[in-house]
């Protein structure tokens, strides 16, 4: 494994160098943008405030780089010839994928770290009061979270047997938690202000949906884990003078959401390690039949979004139906679907239709009770008593 890793490093050194140059140019460019580091006054004298845009650039560039490297690093799995060559090496299959996993991550982290360090140190001669500890805290959190994010992407991508499916899997898997959580927030608990007028706080505030609401928000907040990194890193050095302490606060939903994200990353890593034992070269380039693929993502995403848009234009509903058909066409690699696929697609479309009608009807009932007081809260009570978890 060590010798194979050394071979990969020597072979891909130009990639390291190119990534380093790109990161360095990007970071130096953002550092020299006007008002990125601005001088201001405080009770203790002059301080330097680092603009949040700097940290945003660090996060976006790192996340994009990790997302781009996955298809390139595991492209060998998608072609029969390269898969045969890789599997014929004197190394166990799970060790092969583990080596590629480590190398792919290092291929981004090493040049990013060098460019990040040089960029941060270059600020000292110009702004000597900038607190380096904040940058270190931010960097440590970013690397750990990036590793979990990378583990998830590798697992999802490797469930595919071709490059196109792998990229689609990553896209669908990324929006899957949003789709499910939005159903809970918008159409069950109704606690999101975006869901107005479907918001029980406007109609029956005496009902509690705290448990369902918290679960949904925790799922949503795991997608904002990069934002948590940004908040902590930026907030820590927002007070530049080292003598001034900075107190962090974090909602319980963020904490549970981060725990969910950590568990998802660890589960993805373990799942990829064991799944790699069963990868076969003859599957390369074929249809992706994994359950962590079209079979799982299409029904959940389509039905969830159909329910969410229950009070929106019917045009969006038909867009969902067309999207379901096109996704199954991609899955089967043909516009002519067999009977089994048509039956499955019909079930998905029926589920989407029911979800759309339920979403529209439930919101209409609540609006009716809100604007017509003489009917009281009867329908609202029936609906919310059945789903309230408090």
C-alpha positions as CSV (number, residue, x, y, z in Angstrom):
1,X,0.0,0.0,0.0
2,X,2.8,2.4,0.9
3,X,4.7,1.7,-2.4
4,X,1.5,2.2,-4.4
5,X,0.9,5.5,-2.6
6,X,4.4,6.7,-3.4
7,X,3.9,5.7,-7.1
8,X,0.7,7.7,-7.2
9,X,2.4,10.8,-5.7
10,X,5.2,10.7,-8.2
11,X,2.8,10.2,-11.1
12,X,0.4,12.9,-10.1
13,X,2.9,15.5,-8.9
14,X,1.9,17.9,-11.8
15,X,-1.6,17.9,-10.4
16,X,-0.3,18.9,-6.9
17,X,1.6,21.7,-8.4
18,X,-1.3,22.9,-10.6
19,X,-3.7,22.9,-7.6
20,X,-1.2,24.8,-5.5
21,X,-0.7,27.5,-8.1
22,X,-4.5,27.9,-8.6
23,X,-5.2,28.1,-4.8
24,X,-2.3,30.5,-4.3
25,X,-3.4,32.9,-7.0
26,X,-7.0,32.8,-5.8
27,X,-6.1,33.4,-2.1
28,X,-3.7,36.3,-2.9
29,X,-6.2,37.8,-5.2
30,X,-8.9,37.9,-2.5
31,X,-6.5,39.2,0.1
32,X,-5.8,42.2,-2.1
33,X,-9.4,43.1,-2.8
34,X,-10.2,46.5,-1.3
35,X,-11.9,46.4,2.1
36,X,-11.1,42.7,2.7
37,X,-8.9,43.8,5.6
38,X,-10.2,47.1,6.8
39,X,-9.0,49.2,9.8
40,X,-11.6,50.4,12.2
41,X,-11.9,51.8,15.7
42,X,-12.9,50.1,18.9
43,X,-12.8,50.9,22.7
44,X,-9.3,49.5,22.9
45,X,-8.0,51.3,19.9
46,X,-7.6,50.3,16.3
47,X,-8.4,46.8,15.1
48,X,-8.4,45.1,11.8
49,X,-11.6,43.3,10.7
50,X,-11.2,40.5,8.2
51,X,-14.1,40.4,5.7
52,X,-16.2,37.2,5.8
53,X,-15.7,37.0,2.0
54,X,-12.2,35.7,2.6
55,X,-13.4,32.7,4.6
56,X,-16.2,32.1,2.1
57,X,-13.6,31.9,-0.7
58,X,-11.6,29.3,1.3
59,X,-14.7,27.2,1.9
60,X,-16.1,27.3,-1.6
61,X,-12.7,26.6,-3.3
62,X,-12.0,23.7,-0.9
63,X,-15.5,22.1,-1.3
64,X,-15.4,22.5,-5.1
65,X,-11.9,21.0,-5.3
66,X,-13.0,18.0,-3.2
67,X,-16.0,17.5,-5.5
68,X,-14.0,17.7,-8.7
69,X,-11.3,15.3,-7.6
70,X,-13.7,12.4,-6.8
71,X,-14.7,11.6,-10.5
72,X,-11.0,11.9,-11.6
73,X,-9.6,9.8,-8.8
74,X,-12.1,6.9,-9.2
75,X,-12.5,7.1,-12.9
76,X,-10.7,3.8,-13.3
77,X,-13.7,2.0,-11.8
78,X,-15.9,3.2,-14.7
79,X,-14.0,1.6,-17.5
80,X,-13.5,-2.2,-18.0
81,X,-9.9,-1.9,-19.2
82,X,-8.7,0.4,-16.4
83,X,-10.7,-1.6,-13.8
84,X,-9.1,-4.8,-14.9
85,X,-5.6,-3.2,-14.7
86,X,-6.3,-1.9,-11.2
87,X,-7.8,-5.1,-9.9
88,X,-4.8,-7.1,-11.2
89,X,-2.4,-5.3,-9.0
90,X,-0.9,-7.3,-6.1
91,X,-3.1,-5.5,-3.5
92,X,-6.4,-6.3,-2.0
93,X,-9.3,-4.5,-3.5
94,X,-10.3,-2.7,-0.3
95,X,-6.7,-1.5,0.2
96,X,-6.7,-0.3,-3.4
97,X,-9.7,1.9,-2.8
98,X,-8.5,3.0,0.6
99,X,-5.2,4.1,-1.1
100,X,-7.1,6.0,-3.8
101,X,-9.3,7.5,-1.1
102,X,-6.3,8.8,0.9
103,X,-4.4,10.0,-2.2
104,X,-7.4,11.8,-3.6
105,X,-7.9,13.7,-0.3
106,X,-4.2,14.5,0.0
107,X,-4.1,15.7,-3.6
108,X,-6.3,18.6,-2.5
109,X,-5.4,19.1,1.1
110,X,-1.6,19.4,0.6
111,X,-1.7,22.2,-2.0
112,X,-4.6,23.9,-0.2
113,X,-2.6,23.9,3.1
114,X,0.5,25.3,1.5
115,X,-1.4,28.0,-0.3
116,X,-3.5,28.8,2.8
117,X,-0.5,29.0,5.0
118,X,1.4,31.3,2.6
119,X,-1.7,33.5,2.1
120,X,-2.3,33.9,5.8
121,X,1.3,34.6,6.7
122,X,1.5,37.2,4.0
123,X,-1.0,39.2,5.9
124,X,1.3,39.8,8.9
125,X,3.7,42.4,7.4
126,X,0.7,44.5,6.3
127,X,-1.6,43.9,9.3
128,X,0.4,42.8,12.3
129,X,-2.6,42.7,14.6
130,X,-4.4,40.0,12.7
131,X,-4.9,37.0,15.1
132,X,-3.5,33.8,13.6
133,X,-5.3,31.6,16.1
134,X,-8.6,32.3,14.3
135,X,-7.2,31.1,11.0
136,X,-5.8,28.0,12.7
137,X,-9.2,27.1,14.2
138,X,-10.9,27.7,10.9
139,X,-8.4,25.5,9.1
140,X,-8.7,22.6,11.5
141,X,-12.5,22.6,11.3
142,X,-12.4,22.9,7.5
143,X,-10.1,19.9,7.1
144,X,-12.1,17.7,9.4
145,X,-15.5,18.6,7.8
146,X,-13.9,18.4,4.4
147,X,-12.8,14.8,5.1
148,X,-16.4,13.8,6.1
149,X,-17.8,15.6,3.0
150,X,-15.3,13.8,0.8
151,X,-16.1,10.4,2.4
152,X,-19.8,10.9,1.6
153,X,-19.1,11.9,-2.0
154,X,-16.7,8.9,-2.6
155,X,-19.3,6.4,-1.3
156,X,-22.1,7.9,-3.4
157,X,-20.0,8.2,-6.6
158,X,-18.6,4.6,-6.3
159,X,-22.1,3.2,-6.2
160,X,-22.4,4.0,-9.9
161,X,-20.9,2.0,-12.8
162,X,-20.3,5.0,-15.1
163,X,-19.2,8.6,-14.8
164,X,-22.6,10.1,-15.7
165,X,-24.5,8.1,-13.1
166,X,-21.8,8.9,-10.5
167,X,-22.2,12.6,-10.9
168,X,-26.1,12.4,-10.9
169,X,-25.9,10.3,-7.7
170,X,-23.9,12.9,-6.0
171,X,-26.3,15.6,-7.1
172,X,-29.4,13.6,-6.0
173,X,-27.8,12.5,-2.7
174,X,-26.9,16.1,-1.9
175,X,-30.5,17.4,-2.2
176,X,-32.1,14.3,-0.6
177,X,-31.9,15.5,3.0
178,X,-33.3,18.9,1.9
179,X,-36.2,17.3,0.2
180,X,-37.3,15.1,3.2
181,X,-36.7,17.8,5.8
182,X,-38.6,20.4,3.8
183,X,-41.6,18.1,3.8
184,X,-41.5,18.0,7.6
185,X,-40.9,21.7,8.0
186,X,-43.2,23.1,5.3
187,X,-46.1,20.7,5.2
188,X,-46.2,18.9,8.6
189,X,-44.8,21.3,11.3
190,X,-45.2,24.4,9.2
191,X,-42.7,26.2,11.3
192,X,-40.7,27.7,8.5
193,X,-41.5,31.4,7.7
194,X,-41.0,30.6,4.0
195,X,-44.0,28.3,4.2
196,X,-46.4,31.1,4.8
197,X,-49.4,30.9,4.8
198,X,-49.0,27.3,5.8
199,X,-47.7,28.1,9.3
200,X,-49.5,26.8,12.4
201,X,-48.0,29.6,14.5
202,X,-50.4,31.9,12.6
203,X,-53.5,29.7,13.1
204,X,-53.1,27.5,16.2
205,X,-50.1,28.5,18.3
206,X,-51.3,26.3,21.2
207,X,-50.2,23.2,19.3
208,X,-46.6,22.1,19.7
209,X,-44.6,20.5,16.9
210,X,-41.2,20.9,18.6
211,X,-40.0,17.3,18.1
212,X,-40.8,17.0,14.4
213,X,-39.6,20.5,13.9
214,X,-36.3,19.8,15.6
215,X,-35.6,16.6,13.8
216,X,-36.2,18.3,10.4
217,X,-34.1,21.3,11.3
218,X,-31.3,19.0,12.4
219,X,-31.3,17.2,9.1
220,X,-31.2,20.6,7.3
221,X,-28.5,22.0,9.5
222,X,-26.1,19.1,8.6
223,X,-26.0,20.6,5.1
224,X,-24.9,23.9,6.7
225,X,-22.0,22.3,8.5
226,X,-19.6,24.3,6.3
227,X,-21.5,27.4,7.4
228,X,-20.8,26.4,11.0
229,X,-17.1,26.2,10.2
230,X,-17.3,29.6,8.7
231,X,-19.1,31.1,11.7
232,X,-16.6,29.7,14.2
233,X,-13.5,30.6,12.2
234,X,-14.7,34.1,11.4
235,X,-16.1,34.7,14.8
236,X,-13.1,33.6,16.6
237,X,-10.8,36.2,15.1
238,X,-13.4,38.8,14.6
239,X,-12.0,40.3,17.8
240,X,-8.5,40.9,16.6
241,X,-6.8,41.6,19.9
242,X,-5.7,38.5,21.7
243,X,-6.5,40.0,25.1
244,X,-10.2,40.0,24.1
245,X,-12.1,36.8,24.6
246,X,-14.7,35.6,22.2
247,X,-17.6,33.5,23.4
248,X,-19.2,31.0,21.1
249,X,-22.8,30.0,21.2
250,X,-24.5,27.3,19.1
251,X,-28.1,26.1,19.1
252,X,-28.8,22.5,20.0
253,X,-30.2,21.9,16.5
254,X,-26.8,22.9,15.1
255,X,-25.0,20.5,17.5
256,X,-27.4,17.6,16.6
257,X,-27.1,18.5,12.9
258,X,-23.3,18.3,13.1
259,X,-23.5,15.0,14.9
260,X,-25.7,13.7,12.1
261,X,-23.2,15.0,9.5
262,X,-20.3,13.3,11.3
263,X,-22.2,10.0,11.6
264,X,-23.1,10.2,7.9
265,X,-19.4,10.8,7.0
266,X,-18.2,7.9,9.1
267,X,-20.9,5.6,7.9
268,X,-20.0,6.5,4.3
269,X,-16.4,5.7,4.9
270,X,-17.2,2.3,6.5
271,X,-19.7,1.5,3.8
272,X,-17.3,2.3,1.0
273,X,-14.6,0.1,2.6
274,X,-16.8,-2.9,2.8
275,X,-18.6,-2.2,-0.6
276,X,-15.2,-2.0,-2.4
277,X,-14.7,-5.8,-1.8
278,X,-17.6,-6.5,-4.1
279,X,-16.7,-4.2,-7.0
280,X,-16.2,-6.1,-10.3
281,X,-14.5,-5.1,-13.5
282,X,-17.3,-6.5,-15.6
283,X,-19.8,-4.0,-14.0
284,X,-17.7,-1.1,-15.3
285,X,-19.6,1.0,-17.9
286,X,-22.9,-0.9,-17.3
287,X,-26.1,0.4,-15.8
288,X,-25.9,1.3,-12.1
289,X,-28.2,-1.0,-10.2
290,X,-27.1,-0.1,-6.7
291,X,-29.9,0.5,-4.2
292,X,-28.0,3.7,-3.2
293,X,-28.7,5.1,-6.6
294,X,-31.7,5.7,-8.9
295,X,-33.8,3.1,-7.0
296,X,-33.6,5.2,-3.8
297,X,-33.2,8.7,-5.0
298,X,-35.8,9.1,-7.7
299,X,-38.9,8.1,-5.7
300,X,-38.0,10.0,-2.5
301,X,-36.8,13.2,-4.3
302,X,-39.7,13.4,-6.7
303,X,-42.5,12.6,-4.2
304,X,-41.0,15.0,-1.6
305,X,-40.8,17.9,-4.0
306,X,-44.3,17.2,-5.3
307,X,-45.6,17.5,-1.8
308,X,-43.6,20.7,-1.1
309,X,-45.0,22.4,-4.2
310,X,-48.6,21.5,-3.3
311,X,-49.6,25.1,-3.0
312,X,-47.5,26.3,-6.0
313,X,-48.2,26.4,-9.7
314,X,-49.2,23.2,-11.4
315,X,-46.4,23.8,-13.8
316,X,-43.9,22.8,-11.2
317,X,-45.8,19.6,-10.6
318,X,-45.5,18.6,-14.3
319,X,-41.8,19.5,-14.1
320,X,-41.5,16.9,-11.3
321,X,-43.3,14.3,-13.4
322,X,-41.1,15.0,-16.5
323,X,-38.0,14.9,-14.3
324,X,-39.0,11.5,-13.0
325,X,-39.4,10.1,-16.5
326,X,-36.0,11.6,-17.7
327,X,-34.2,10.2,-14.6
328,X,-35.6,6.7,-15.4
329,X,-34.5,7.1,-19.0
330,X,-31.0,7.9,-17.7
331,X,-31.2,4.9,-15.4
332,X,-32.2,2.5,-18.2
333,X,-30.2,4.2,-20.9
334,X,-33.2,4.1,-23.3
335,X,-36.4,6.0,-24.0
336,X,-38.2,2.6,-24.4
337,X,-38.8,1.4,-20.9
338,X,-39.8,-2.1,-20.1
339,X,-43.1,-3.1,-18.4
340,X,-41.4,-3.4,-15.0
341,X,-39.9,0.1,-15.2
342,X,-43.2,1.6,-16.4
343,X,-45.0,0.0,-13.4
344,X,-42.4,1.5,-11.1
345,X,-42.6,4.9,-12.8
346,X,-46.4,4.8,-12.6
347,X,-46.2,4.1,-8.9
348,X,-43.8,7.1,-8.4
349,X,-46.1,9.3,-10.5
350,X,-49.1,8.2,-8.5
351,X,-47.2,8.9,-5.3
352,X,-46.2,12.3,-6.5
353,X,-49.8,13.1,-7.5
354,X,-51.1,12.0,-4.1
355,X,-48.3,14.0,-2.4
356,X,-49.2,17.1,-4.5
357,X,-52.9,16.8,-3.7
358,X,-52.3,16.2,0.0
359,X,-50.0,19.2,0.2
360,X,-52.5,21.5,-1.6
361,X,-55.5,20.2,0.4
362,X,-53.9,20.4,3.8
363,X,-52.8,24.0,3.3
364,X,-56.2,24.9,1.9
365,X,-57.9,23.5,5.0
366,X,-55.7,25.6,7.2
367,X,-56.2,28.8,5.2
368,X,-59.9,28.1,5.3
369,X,-60.0,27.9,9.1
370,X,-57.8,31.0,9.4
371,X,-59.9,33.3,7.2
372,X,-63.3,31.9,8.2
373,X,-63.5,32.1,12.0
374,X,-67.1,30.8,12.3
375,X,-65.9,27.3,11.5
376,X,-63.4,27.6,14.4
377,X,-60.4,25.4,14.5
378,X,-62.1,22.1,14.0
379,X,-60.3,21.0,10.8
380,X,-57.0,22.4,12.1
381,X,-57.4,20.4,15.4
382,X,-58.2,17.2,13.6
383,X,-55.2,17.6,11.3
384,X,-52.7,18.8,13.9
385,X,-53.9,16.4,16.7
386,X,-53.1,13.5,14.4
387,X,-49.5,14.6,13.6
388,X,-48.5,16.5,16.8
389,X,-45.6,14.8,18.6
390,X,-45.7,16.9,21.7
